[in-house]
Amino acid sequence: MKSTIANIRKVVVFSLFTFTLAGTSLVSRANNGNEGKKGSAGSTNANTADVKYITDKDGGYLFNVVYNNISNSRFSVVILDANGDQLFQSHYSDKQFNRKFKLAQPEEFGRLTFIIRNLADNTVQRFEVDANSRLVEDIEVKEVK
Amino acid sequence: MIVFNVSYANSDGNKFQVIVKDQDGTQLYQNIFSDKVFYKQFRLPRADRDRLVFIIRNGREADVVKTFEVNVNSRMTQEVSVRKF
């Protein structure tokens, strides 16, 4: 029973993320001007990873993960939620990894952790994403003549 | 809070009333002043008011009535920050 629940949960959390392959190259992404500039950390130098937040047209949350895997090693991308529960994990070996991850249930988004681990040299790059919601009230006052 | 600055030139120094009402005619504020140069800031909670009426009554001339429409648009915004460790 416990394992069934665990399996169901795995499926559910895995479905939280859908990912799309980015068509642009790492170099072009690194040279890109403004996209995701607001929520960005790290740089796209050799051996470095980068996670950028991109505002989705539909109001969702897109994260662009870039990893310059010059050694062509296998590496893992893990995404954890605020409780440390794993939402996504996959292994890759792309030399120029550049993918966008979309949060499927943005209403539950508080904190995310992206962990990129190079399985050859065991180096880990960790990114924390925080979201703060606030209510904005635009008040318009006009005199009635 | 919505802030209104009310000023009134009362050169004779006579008494006058300041009354504030909402859209239902409910009186939110009333007071009597005699300042020659009246200036007062009214801070009103937004609440669900969509209309506010300020009345200045001196008893000798017609009331000065200023009516304001208040429209509030609420929206949620989310700020996202990414930090590398």
gemmi code that builds the backbone of each chain (N, CA, C; Angstrom):
import gemmi

chains = {
    "A": [
        ("MET", (0.847, -1.199, 0.000), (0.000, 0.000, 0.000), (0.875, 1.238, 0.000)),
        ("LYS", (1.891, 1.181, 0.907), (2.782, 2.330, 1.044), (3.527, 2.589, -0.259)),
        ("SER", (3.987, 1.462, -0.883), (4.741, 1.620, -2.131), (3.844, 2.098, -3.256)),
        ("THR", (2.565, 1.671, -3.228), (1.608, 2.137, -4.246), (1.445, 3.637, -4.147)),
        ("ILE", (1.283, 4.117, -2.923), (1.128, 5.565, -2.711), (2.372, 6.293, -3.181)),
        ("ALA", (3.522, 5.699, -2.844), (4.787, 6.328, -3.254), (4.885, 6.407, -4.766)),
        ("ASN", (4.455, 5.323, -5.448), (4.494, 5.313, -6.911), (3.553, 6.343, -7.504)),
        ("ILE", (2.350, 6.408, -6.944), (1.362, 7.375, -7.439), (1.917, 8.783, -7.263)),
        ("ARG", (2.500, 9.001, -6.083), (3.032, 10.318, -5.775), (4.131, 10.700, -6.763)),
        ("LYS", (4.969, 9.716, -7.085), (6.067, 9.930, -8.024), (5.524, 10.384, -9.378)),
        ("VAL", (4.451, 9.676, -9.782), (3.833, 10.017, -11.071), (3.270, 11.428, -11.016)),
        ("VAL", (2.620, 11.724, -9.891), (2.002, 13.046, -9.757), (3.061, 14.128, -9.782)),
        ("VAL", (4.101, 13.953, -8.982), (5.112, 15.011, -8.936), (5.873, 15.121, -10.248)),
        ("PHE", (6.041, 13.987, -10.906), (6.732, 14.032, -12.184), (5.900, 14.828, -13.191)),
        ("SER", (4.590, 14.667, -13.079), (3.725, 15.365, -14.029), (3.674, 16.856, -13.753)),
        ("LEU", (4.223, 17.270, -12.638), (4.228, 18.706, -12.343), (5.056, 19.476, -13.357)),
        ("PHE", (6.022, 18.830, -13.915), (6.889, 19.514, -14.839), (6.771, 18.971, -16.255)),
        ("THR", (6.673, 19.879, -17.151), (6.777, 19.494, -18.547), (7.966, 20.269, -19.066)),
        ("PHE", (8.681, 19.676, -19.955), (9.822, 20.428, -20.444), (9.833, 20.461, -21.953)),
        ("THR", (10.373, 21.500, -22.440), (10.466, 21.662, -23.878), (11.910, 21.924, -24.234)),
        ("LEU", (12.278, 21.385, -25.344), (13.648, 21.602, -25.797), (13.801, 23.003, -26.334)),
        ("ALA", (14.817, 23.653, -25.925), (15.067, 24.992, -26.445), (15.787, 24.865, -27.771)),
        ("GLY", (15.331, 25.641, -28.720), (15.905, 25.543, -30.060), (17.201, 26.301, -30.219)),
        ("THR", (17.431, 27.225, -29.335), (18.608, 28.065, -29.495), (19.830, 27.427, -28.857)),
        ("SER", (20.965, 27.825, -29.304), (22.199, 27.247, -28.771), (22.607, 27.940, -27.485)),
        ("LEU", (23.516, 27.306, -26.806), (24.021, 27.862, -25.551), (24.669, 29.214, -25.775)),
        ("VAL", (25.412, 29.304, -26.856), (26.121, 30.555, -27.134), (25.120, 31.679, -27.371)),
        ("SER", (24.102, 31.360, -28.155), (23.129, 32.407, -28.447), (22.351, 32.773, -27.192)),
        ("ARG", (22.101, 31.796, -26.318), (21.401, 32.079, -25.085), (22.263, 32.962, -24.198)),
        ("ALA", (23.536, 32.640, -24.149), (24.438, 33.408, -23.292), (24.546, 34.845, -23.774)),
        ("ASN", (24.430, 35.024, -25.062), (24.537, 36.365, -25.607), (23.200, 37.082, -25.656)),
        ("ASN", (22.159, 36.352, -25.285), (20.820, 36.934, -25.365), (20.709, 38.125, -24.420)),
        ("GLY", (20.018, 39.125, -24.866), (19.943, 40.374, -24.115), (19.168, 40.325, -22.831)),
        ("ASN", (17.853, 40.372, -22.911), (17.080, 40.664, -21.717), (16.271, 39.497, -21.182)),
        ("GLU", (16.039, 38.510, -21.962), (15.126, 37.456, -21.543), (15.569, 36.836, -20.227)),
        ("GLY", (14.648, 36.832, -19.264), (14.917, 36.201, -17.985), (15.949, 36.913, -17.148)),
        ("LYS", (16.264, 38.125, -17.501), (17.314, 38.849, -16.789), (16.956, 39.081, -15.330)),
        ("LYS", (15.632, 39.269, -15.113), (15.145, 39.597, -13.779), (15.523, 38.531, -12.752)),
        ("GLY", (15.257, 37.264, -13.060), (15.522, 36.225, -12.086), (16.619, 35.308, -12.550)),
        ("SER", (17.803, 35.789, -12.603), (18.880, 34.981, -13.141), (19.996, 34.852, -12.124)),
        ("ALA", (20.663, 33.715, -12.137), (21.821, 33.541, -11.273), (22.906, 32.839, -12.058)),
        ("GLY", (24.137, 33.061, -11.666), (25.243, 32.383, -12.332), (25.543, 33.002, -13.671)),
        ("SER", (26.408, 32.379, -14.425), (26.721, 32.854, -15.752), (26.846, 31.642, -16.652)),
        ("THR", (27.080, 31.883, -17.906), (27.156, 30.769, -18.840), (28.594, 30.549, -19.302)),
        ("ASN", (29.537, 30.760, -18.419), (30.923, 30.459, -18.740), (31.103, 28.949, -18.788)),
        ("ALA", (32.307, 28.536, -19.195), (32.593, 27.109, -19.263), (32.379, 26.469, -17.900)),
        ("ASN", (31.877, 25.240, -17.908), (31.652, 24.428, -16.705), (30.620, 25.019, -15.741)),
        ("THR", (29.901, 25.967, -16.182), (28.918, 26.526, -15.262), (27.508, 26.270, -15.756)),
        ("ALA", (26.625, 26.267, -14.782), (25.213, 26.130, -15.093), (24.528, 27.457, -14.806)),
        ("ASP", (23.363, 27.584, -15.329), (22.612, 28.809, -15.107), (21.127, 28.469, -15.092)),
        ("VAL", (20.418, 29.104, -14.205), (18.959, 28.958, -14.175), (18.365, 30.348, -14.247)),
        ("LYS", (17.475, 30.513, -15.176), (16.827, 31.816, -15.342), (15.321, 31.649, -15.273)),
        ("TYR", (14.714, 32.633, -14.684), (13.251, 32.647, -14.654), (12.766, 33.459, -15.844)),
        ("ILE", (11.805, 32.905, -16.548), (11.230, 33.589, -17.702), (9.733, 33.722, -17.485)),
        ("THR", (9.231, 34.920, -17.640), (7.786, 35.109, -17.514), (7.096, 34.500, -18.719)),
        ("ASP", (6.194, 33.599, -18.420), (5.457, 32.930, -19.484), (4.334, 33.838, -19.975)),
        ("LYS", (4.049, 33.735, -21.277), (2.967, 34.545, -21.849), (1.636, 34.247, -21.169)),
        ("ASP", (1.459, 32.976, -20.781), (0.190, 32.558, -20.186), (0.154, 32.788, -18.673)),
        ("GLY", (1.151, 33.453, -18.152), (1.190, 33.715, -16.717), (1.795, 32.573, -15.921)),
        ("GLY", (2.315, 31.572, -16.585), (2.938, 30.446, -15.891), (4.397, 30.743, -15.537)),
        ("TYR", (5.061, 29.724, -15.104), (6.455, 29.892, -14.686), (7.360, 28.987, -15.512)),
        ("LEU", (8.245, 29.631, -16.226), (9.200, 28.914, -17.057), (10.593, 29.139, -16.500)),
        ("PHE", (11.367, 28.092, -16.465), (12.749, 28.209, -16.010), (13.665, 27.655, -17.085)),
        ("ASN", (14.588, 28.475, -17.462), (15.538, 28.069, -18.489), (16.800, 27.562, -17.795)),
        ("VAL", (17.092, 26.293, -18.005), (18.276, 25.695, -17.394), (19.327, 25.479, -18.487)),
        ("VAL", (20.482, 26.061, -18.236), (21.584, 25.959, -19.199), (22.772, 25.315, -18.492)),
        ("TYR", (23.362, 24.341, -19.148), (24.566, 23.729, -18.565), (25.582, 23.537, -19.669)),
        ("ASN", (26.719, 24.140, -19.474), (27.792, 24.048, -20.453), (28.656, 22.840, -20.104)),
        ("ASN", (28.314, 21.740, -20.704), (28.901, 20.453, -20.342), (30.080, 20.154, -21.298)),
        ("ILE", (31.154, 20.897, -21.106), (32.268, 20.821, -22.077), (32.907, 19.433, -22.145)),
        ("SER", (32.833, 18.692, -21.035), (33.452, 17.361, -21.019), (32.507, 16.277, -21.558)),
        ("ASN", (31.317, 16.704, -21.928), (30.321, 15.767, -22.461), (29.976, 14.656, -21.458)),
        ("SER", (30.065, 14.972, -20.192), (29.799, 13.977, -19.148), (28.296, 13.800, -18.949)),
        ("ARG", (27.979, 12.696, -18.294), (26.582, 12.525, -17.891), (26.327, 13.411, -16.681)),
        ("PHE", (25.177, 13.987, -16.654), (24.828, 14.828, -15.500), (23.339, 14.690, -15.221)),
        ("SER", (22.983, 15.053, -14.000), (21.569, 14.951, -13.631), (21.010, 16.339, -13.340)),
        ("VAL", (19.762, 16.486, -13.620), (19.023, 17.698, -13.246), (17.921, 17.258, -12.298)),
        ("VAL", (17.960, 17.813, -11.102), (16.964, 17.468, -10.091), (16.256, 18.749, -9.668)),
        ("ILE", (14.965, 18.654, -9.524), (14.198, 19.816, -9.052), (13.442, 19.408, -7.802)),
        ("LEU", (13.640, 20.202, -6.752), (12.986, 19.922, -5.477), (11.999, 21.040, -5.157)),
        ("ASP", (10.967, 20.688, -4.423), (10.026, 21.733, -3.993), (10.454, 22.300, -2.646)),
        ("ALA", (9.614, 23.140, -2.072), (9.955, 23.824, -0.821), (10.183, 22.852, 0.331)),
        ("ASN", (9.557, 21.681, 0.261), (9.709, 20.680, 1.330), (10.867, 19.729, 1.080)),
        ("GLY", (11.547, 19.949, -0.020), (12.659, 19.056, -0.353), (12.201, 17.826, -1.121)),
        ("ASP", (10.932, 17.780, -1.444), (10.425, 16.639, -2.226), (10.822, 16.802, -3.688)),
        ("GLN", (11.207, 15.683, -4.258), (11.694, 15.710, -5.638), (10.534, 15.819, -6.628)),
        ("LEU", (10.571, 16.854, -7.420), (9.530, 17.046, -8.427), (9.947, 16.478, -9.772)),
        ("PHE", (11.233, 16.487, -9.994), (11.717, 16.067, -11.309), (13.161, 15.608, -11.188)),
        ("GLN", (13.483, 14.566, -11.950), (14.881, 14.161, -12.054), (15.084, 13.514, -13.415)),
        ("SER", (16.184, 13.865, -14.036), (16.525, 13.201, -15.286), (18.030, 13.313, -15.520)),
        ("HIS", (18.512, 12.419, -16.350), (19.942, 12.425, -16.672), (20.131, 12.818, -18.133)),
        ("TYR", (21.186, 13.505, -18.374), (21.475, 13.988, -19.727), (22.968, 13.882, -19.995)),
        ("SER", (23.308, 14.074, -21.243), (24.735, 14.159, -21.577), (24.960, 15.189, -22.697)),
        ("ASP", (23.985, 16.056, -22.865), (24.115, 17.104, -23.892), (25.355, 17.953, -23.606)),
        ("LYS", (26.049, 18.263, -24.645), (27.232, 19.110, -24.467), (26.819, 20.563, -24.171)),
        ("GLN", (25.782, 20.947, -24.838), (25.247, 22.293, -24.595), (23.782, 22.151, -24.208)),
        ("PHE", (23.596, 21.924, -22.942), (22.247, 21.667, -22.422), (21.504, 22.989, -22.251)),
        ("ASN", (20.331, 23.036, -22.809), (19.543, 24.269, -22.738), (18.071, 23.886, -22.836)),
        ("ARG", (17.426, 23.801, -21.705), (16.024, 23.381, -21.707), (15.189, 24.294, -20.830)),
        ("LYS", (13.937, 24.343, -21.210), (12.999, 25.145, -20.413), (12.079, 24.201, -19.643)),
        ("PHE", (11.917, 24.477, -18.391), (11.035, 23.689, -17.537), (9.845, 24.558, -17.152)),
        ("LYS", (8.689, 23.997, -17.335), (7.479, 24.762, -17.008), (6.802, 24.178, -15.788)),
        ("LEU", (6.510, 25.036, -14.850), (5.820, 24.594, -13.647), (4.347, 24.390, -13.981)),
        ("ALA", (3.878, 23.157, -13.752), (2.516, 22.824, -14.164), (1.471, 23.329, -13.180)),
        ("GLN", (1.862, 23.462, -11.913), (0.905, 23.940, -10.911), (1.482, 25.162, -10.215)),
        ("PRO", (1.456, 26.298, -10.886), (2.124, 27.489, -10.347), (1.526, 27.983, -9.039)),
        ("GLU", (0.270, 27.636, -8.762), (-0.348, 28.142, -7.529), (0.315, 27.569, -6.280)),
        ("GLU", (1.023, 26.442, -6.447), (1.667, 25.827, -5.283), (3.144, 26.201, -5.195)),
        ("PHE", (3.552, 27.087, -6.016), (4.961, 27.419, -6.111), (5.385, 28.391, -4.998)),
        ("GLY", (6.314, 27.970, -4.195), (6.863, 28.844, -3.164), (8.369, 28.931, -3.288)),
        ("ARG", (8.994, 27.774, -3.257), (10.446, 27.697, -3.425), (10.781, 26.450, -4.234)),
        ("LEU", (11.722, 26.614, -5.120), (12.209, 25.476, -5.905), (13.719, 25.426, -5.801)),
        ("THR", (14.263, 24.231, -5.869), (15.715, 24.084, -5.905), (16.093, 23.278, -7.141)),
        ("PHE", (16.973, 23.830, -7.928), (17.500, 23.137, -9.104), (18.905, 22.655, -8.757)),
        ("ILE", (19.137, 21.363, -8.921), (20.468, 20.810, -8.638), (20.995, 20.155, -9.911)),
        ("ILE", (22.131, 20.618, -10.340), (22.757, 20.035, -11.532), (24.051, 19.369, -11.071)),
        ("ARG", (24.076, 18.051, -11.215), (25.223, 17.282, -10.710), (25.944, 16.618, -11.885)),
        ("ASN", (27.205, 16.916, -11.992), (28.035, 16.275, -13.008), (28.460, 14.921, -12.452)),
        ("LEU", (28.054, 13.847, -13.107), (28.289, 12.514, -12.563), (29.733, 12.047, -12.768)),
        ("ALA", (30.492, 12.729, -13.610), (31.896, 12.354, -13.822), (32.778, 12.911, -12.713)),
        ("ASP", (32.653, 14.182, -12.450), (33.514, 14.772, -11.400), (32.743, 15.065, -10.110)),
        ("ASN", (31.451, 14.710, -10.110), (30.583, 14.862, -8.939), (30.428, 16.313, -8.468)),
        ("THR", (30.660, 17.238, -9.352), (30.442, 18.641, -8.969), (28.943, 18.931, -8.988)),
        ("VAL", (28.557, 19.780, -8.061), (27.130, 20.101, -7.918), (26.942, 21.603, -8.027)),
        ("GLN", (25.968, 21.986, -8.798), (25.597, 23.405, -8.855), (24.135, 23.498, -8.447)),
        ("ARG", (23.899, 24.381, -7.502), (22.588, 24.436, -6.861), (21.994, 25.837, -7.006)),
        ("PHE", (20.755, 25.886, -7.359), (20.060, 27.168, -7.529), (18.768, 27.136, -6.724)),
        ("GLU", (18.547, 28.197, -5.999), (17.286, 28.288, -5.251), (16.416, 29.373, -5.859)),
        ("VAL", (15.190, 29.016, -6.077), (14.226, 29.957, -6.668), (13.164, 30.256, -5.621)),
        ("ASP", (13.008, 31.521, -5.340), (11.987, 31.938, -4.376), (10.939, 32.787, -5.064)),
        ("ALA", (9.706, 32.564, -4.676), (8.619, 33.381, -5.234), (7.839, 34.021, -4.100)),
        ("ASN", (7.645, 35.294, -4.207), (6.847, 36.008, -3.210), (5.634, 36.619, -3.899)),
        ("SER", (4.486, 36.259, -3.368), (3.247, 36.818, -3.924), (2.844, 38.051, -3.134)),
        ("ARG", (2.327, 39.003, -3.809), (1.744, 40.131, -3.091), (0.567, 40.686, -3.869)),
        ("LEU", (-0.347, 41.209, -3.096), (-1.561, 41.762, -3.690), (-1.309, 43.229, -4.024)),
        ("VAL", (-1.555, 43.569, -5.262), (-1.391, 44.965, -5.683), (-2.776, 45.521, -5.970)),
        ("GLU", (-3.044, 46.666, -5.375), (-4.329, 47.312, -5.616), (-4.097, 48.622, -6.347)),
        ("ASP", (-4.622, 48.711, -7.523), (-4.555, 49.969, -8.264), (-5.843, 50.733, -7.960)),
        ("ILE", (-5.682, 51.857, -7.324), (-6.854, 52.647, -6.943), (-6.930, 53.895, -7.813)),
        ("GLU", (-8.043, 54.044, -8.468), (-8.239, 55.210, -9.321), (-9.343, 56.063, -8.698)),
        ("VAL", (-9.006, 57.293, -8.430), (-9.987, 58.222, -7.854), (-10.197, 59.356, -8.838)),
        ("LYS", (-11.436, 59.553, -9.228), (-11.682, 60.694, -10.120), (-12.911, 61.470, -9.667)),
        ("GLU", (-12.814, 62.748, -9.857), (-13.896, 63.616, -9.413), (-15.052, 63.529, -10.395)),
        ("VAL", (-16.244, 63.430, -9.839), (-17.450, 63.396, -10.666), (-18.000, 64.813, -10.728)),
        ("LYS", (-18.062, 65.326, -11.911), (-18.540, 66.721, -12.081), (-20.058, 66.741, -12.166)),
    ],
    "B": [
        ("MET", (-5.335, 52.694, 2.095), (-5.848, 54.011, 2.489), (-5.898, 54.935, 1.277)),
        ("ILE", (-6.950, 55.730, 1.257), (-7.058, 56.757, 0.219), (-6.945, 58.106, 0.926)),
        ("VAL", (-6.084, 58.928, 0.409), (-5.818, 60.216, 1.072), (-6.419, 61.352, 0.242)),
        ("PHE", (-7.191, 62.179, 0.907), (-7.766, 63.363, 0.260), (-7.272, 64.599, 1.008)),
        ("ASN", (-6.798, 65.555, 0.276), (-6.425, 66.835, 0.872), (-7.575, 67.807, 0.645)),
        ("VAL", (-8.105, 68.303, 1.734), (-9.228, 69.243, 1.626), (-8.748, 70.621, 2.075)),
        ("SER", (-8.920, 71.586, 1.209), (-8.566, 72.962, 1.602), (-9.772, 73.860, 1.344)),
        ("TYR", (-9.893, 74.887, 2.182), (-11.044, 75.791, 2.065), (-10.615, 77.181, 2.529)),
        ("ALA", (-10.843, 78.156, 1.656), (-10.484, 79.542, 2.003), (-11.670, 80.180, 2.727)),
        ("ASN", (-11.507, 80.419, 3.981), (-12.590, 80.950, 4.840), (-12.112, 82.286, 5.409)),
        ("SER", (-12.033, 83.285, 4.530), (-11.372, 84.556, 4.896), (-12.043, 85.268, 6.075)),
        ("ASP", (-13.336, 85.054, 6.248), (-14.041, 85.732, 7.357), (-13.845, 85.021, 8.701)),
        ("GLY", (-13.357, 83.840, 8.637), (-13.151, 83.085, 9.875), (-14.454, 82.569, 10.472)),
        ("ASN", (-15.512, 82.473, 9.632), (-16.791, 81.948, 10.128), (-16.736, 80.429, 10.283)),
        ("LYS", (-17.680, 79.954, 11.063), (-17.747, 78.500, 11.254), (-18.260, 77.816, 9.989)),
        ("PHE", (-17.731, 76.666, 9.735), (-18.213, 75.860, 8.620), (-18.087, 74.377, 8.983)),
        ("GLN", (-18.888, 73.598, 8.283), (-18.920, 72.156, 8.537), (-18.224, 71.412, 7.405)),
        ("VAL", (-17.505, 70.381, 7.760), (-16.966, 69.464, 6.747), (-17.643, 68.109, 6.974)),
        ("ILE", (-18.278, 67.632, 5.935), (-19.006, 66.355, 6.031), (-18.479, 65.427, 4.935)),
        ("VAL", (-18.258, 64.191, 5.303), (-17.840, 63.186, 4.311), (-18.866, 62.057, 4.328)),
        ("LYS", (-19.373, 61.729, 3.146), (-20.371, 60.648, 3.046), (-19.919, 59.612, 2.027)),
        ("ASP", (-20.428, 58.407, 2.174), (-20.122, 57.387, 1.166), (-21.255, 57.287, 0.144)),
        ("GLN", (-21.193, 56.280, -0.690), (-22.165, 56.173, -1.799), (-23.598, 55.945, -1.321)),
        ("ASP", (-23.735, 55.443, -0.091), (-25.078, 55.193, 0.435), (-25.626, 56.392, 1.197)),
        ("GLY", (-24.840, 57.418, 1.285), (-25.260, 58.592, 2.044), (-24.908, 58.481, 3.515)),
        ("THR", (-24.217, 57.413, 3.849), (-23.809, 57.224, 5.247), (-22.710, 58.230, 5.588)),
        ("GLN", (-22.930, 58.909, 6.689), (-21.966, 59.945, 7.077), (-20.737, 59.304, 7.709)),
        ("LEU", (-19.590, 59.552, 7.107), (-18.344, 58.963, 7.604), (-17.624, 59.920, 8.543)),
        ("TYR", (-17.861, 61.185, 8.338), (-17.142, 62.190, 9.132), (-17.936, 63.476, 9.140)),
        ("GLN", (-17.878, 64.163, 10.288), (-18.461, 65.505, 10.364), (-17.728, 66.282, 11.447)),
        ("ASN", (-17.412, 67.528, 11.142), (-16.786, 68.368, 12.160), (-16.982, 69.837, 11.781)),
        ("ILE", (-16.851, 70.681, 12.780), (-17.023, 72.127, 12.569), (-15.665, 72.806, 12.761)),
        ("PHE", (-15.341, 73.691, 11.858), (-14.071, 74.421, 11.912), (-14.334, 75.911, 11.718)),
        ("SER", (-13.304, 76.671, 12.030), (-13.416, 78.111, 11.755), (-12.062, 78.656, 11.273)),
        ("ASP", (-11.206, 77.779, 10.799), (-9.888, 78.203, 10.308), (-10.061, 79.141, 9.113)),
        ("LYS", (-9.254, 80.168, 9.093), (-9.333, 81.084, 7.945), (-8.744, 80.423, 6.686)),
        ("VAL", (-7.676, 79.721, 6.918), (-7.107, 78.932, 5.817), (-7.160, 77.476, 6.267)),
        ("PHE", (-8.177, 76.791, 5.780), (-8.395, 75.424, 6.240), (-7.672, 74.435, 5.313)),
        ("TYR", (-6.969, 73.534, 5.955), (-6.330, 72.446, 5.198), (-6.340, 71.209, 6.081)),
        ("LYS", (-6.895, 70.164, 5.588), (-6.925, 68.923, 6.372), (-6.793, 67.726, 5.453)),
        ("GLN", (-6.048, 66.769, 5.946), (-5.851, 65.541, 5.175), (-6.784, 64.456, 5.729)),
        ("PHE", (-7.562, 63.880, 4.864), (-8.465, 62.800, 5.254), (-7.913, 61.487, 4.722)),
        ("ARG", (-7.668, 60.570, 5.657), (-7.194, 59.236, 5.282), (-8.340, 58.264, 5.488)),
        ("LEU", (-8.826, 57.741, 4.392), (-9.983, 56.859, 4.488), (-9.595, 55.443, 4.080)),
        ("PRO", (-10.027, 54.487, 4.891), (-9.756, 53.094, 4.476), (-10.488, 52.819, 3.171)),
        ("ARG", (-9.847, 52.045, 2.306), (-10.430, 51.809, 0.991), (-11.803, 51.136, 1.101)),
        ("ALA", (-11.854, 50.139, 1.968), (-13.075, 49.343, 2.175), (-13.721, 49.004, 0.838)),
        ("ASP", (-15.017, 49.027, 0.794), (-15.693, 48.709, -0.471), (-16.400, 49.939, -1.014)),
        ("ARG", (-15.886, 51.079, -0.651), (-16.558, 52.303, -1.106), (-16.230, 52.561, -2.559)),
        ("ASP", (-17.240, 52.972, -3.277), (-16.966, 53.321, -4.660), (-17.283, 54.787, -4.940)),
        ("ARG", (-17.755, 55.476, -3.917), (-18.061, 56.890, -4.100), (-17.905, 57.618, -2.763)),
        ("LEU", (-17.274, 58.753, -2.800), (-17.110, 59.562, -1.597), (-17.534, 60.990, -1.912)),
        ("VAL", (-18.271, 61.554, -0.974), (-18.760, 62.922, -1.177), (-18.248, 63.799, -0.041)),
        ("PHE", (-17.586, 64.883, -0.415), (-17.100, 65.861, 0.560), (-18.002, 67.093, 0.462)),
        ("ILE", (-18.533, 67.486, 1.592), (-19.425, 68.651, 1.611), (-18.858, 69.684, 2.580)),
        ("ILE", (-18.777, 70.919, 2.105), (-18.394, 72.027, 2.985), (-19.595, 72.967, 3.048)),
        ("ARG", (-20.073, 73.137, 4.273), (-21.326, 73.894, 4.469), (-21.034, 75.039, 5.452)),
        ("ASN", (-21.286, 76.269, 4.982), (-21.057, 77.396, 5.906), (-22.359, 78.060, 6.350)),
        ("GLY", (-23.487, 77.604, 5.813), (-24.785, 78.098, 6.264), (-25.210, 79.397, 5.603)),
        ("ARG", (-24.325, 79.990, 4.873), (-24.679, 81.266, 4.234), (-24.712, 81.139, 2.710)),
        ("GLU", (-23.796, 80.346, 2.227), (-23.735, 80.153, 0.776), (-24.101, 78.703, 0.451)),
        ("ALA", (-24.211, 78.447, -0.824), (-24.520, 77.065, -1.244), (-23.383, 76.133, -0.824)),
        ("ASP", (-23.756, 74.906, -0.513), (-22.738, 73.915, -0.111), (-21.722, 73.716, -1.232)),
        ("VAL", (-20.483, 73.528, -0.814), (-19.464, 73.094, -1.786), (-19.466, 71.570, -1.737)),
        ("VAL", (-19.805, 70.946, -2.842), (-19.915, 69.483, -2.869), (-18.940, 68.922, -3.902)),
        ("LYS", (-18.092, 68.070, -3.446), (-17.145, 67.406, -4.354), (-17.386, 65.901, -4.244)),
        ("THR", (-17.676, 65.289, -5.375), (-17.952, 63.850, -5.383), (-16.835, 63.126, -6.125)),
        ("PHE", (-16.377, 62.046, -5.536), (-15.274, 61.279, -6.135), (-15.684, 59.824, -6.321)),
        ("GLU", (-15.334, 59.293, -7.456), (-15.553, 57.868, -7.721), (-14.255, 57.133, -7.437)),
        ("VAL", (-14.392, 56.020, -6.742), (-13.200, 55.233, -6.394), (-13.291, 53.869, -7.070)),
        ("ASN", (-12.343, 53.575, -7.910), (-12.298, 52.256, -8.559), (-11.036, 51.531, -8.124)),
        ("VAL", (-11.229, 50.315, -7.666), (-10.090, 49.529, -7.189), (-9.940, 48.281, -8.048)),
        ("ASN", (-8.758, 48.097, -8.603), (-8.448, 46.869, -9.339), (-7.370, 46.114, -8.575)),
        ("SER", (-7.733, 44.940, -8.123), (-6.778, 44.132, -7.354), (-6.170, 43.053, -8.239)),
        ("ARG", (-4.887, 42.825, -8.065), (-4.225, 41.756, -8.819), (-3.068, 41.205, -7.983)),
        ("MET", (-2.792, 39.948, -8.222), (-1.681, 39.303, -7.521), (-0.440, 39.385, -8.404)),
        ("THR", (0.651, 39.758, -7.794), (1.902, 39.725, -8.550), (2.873, 38.799, -7.823)),
        ("GLN", (3.751, 38.213, -8.585), (4.707, 37.288, -7.995), (6.114, 37.688, -8.426)),
        ("GLU", (6.965, 37.863, -7.434), (8.354, 38.188, -7.738), (9.183, 36.925, -7.567)),
        ("VAL", (9.955, 36.628, -8.571), (10.747, 35.401, -8.555), (12.219, 35.765, -8.567)),
        ("SER", (12.951, 35.188, -7.633), (14.399, 35.422, -7.615), (15.134, 34.093, -7.666)),
        ("VAL", (16.244, 34.085, -8.360), (17.055, 32.872, -8.487), (18.429, 33.171, -7.894)),
        ("ARG", (18.828, 32.331, -6.952), (20.154, 32.498, -6.343), (20.971, 31.237, -6.548)),
        ("LYS", (22.215, 31.440, -6.834), (23.109, 30.288, -6.996), (23.897, 30.067, -5.709)),
        ("PHE", (23.999, 28.797, -5.315), (24.766, 28.479, -4.092), (26.042, 27.732, -4.432)),
    ],
}
model = gemmi.Model(1)
for chain_id, residues in chains.items():
    chain = gemmi.Chain(chain_id)
    for i, (resn, *xyz) in enumerate(residues, 1):
        res = gemmi.Residue()
        res.name, res.seqid = resn, gemmi.SeqId(i, " ")
        for name, pos in zip(("N", "CA", "C"), xyz):
            atom = gemmi.Atom()
            atom.name, atom.element = name, gemmi.Element(name[0])
            atom.pos, atom.b_iso = gemmi.Position(*pos), 0.0
            res.add_atom(atom)
        chain.add_residue(res)
    model.add_chain(chain)
structure = gemmi.Structure()
structure.add_model(model)
structure.setup_entities()
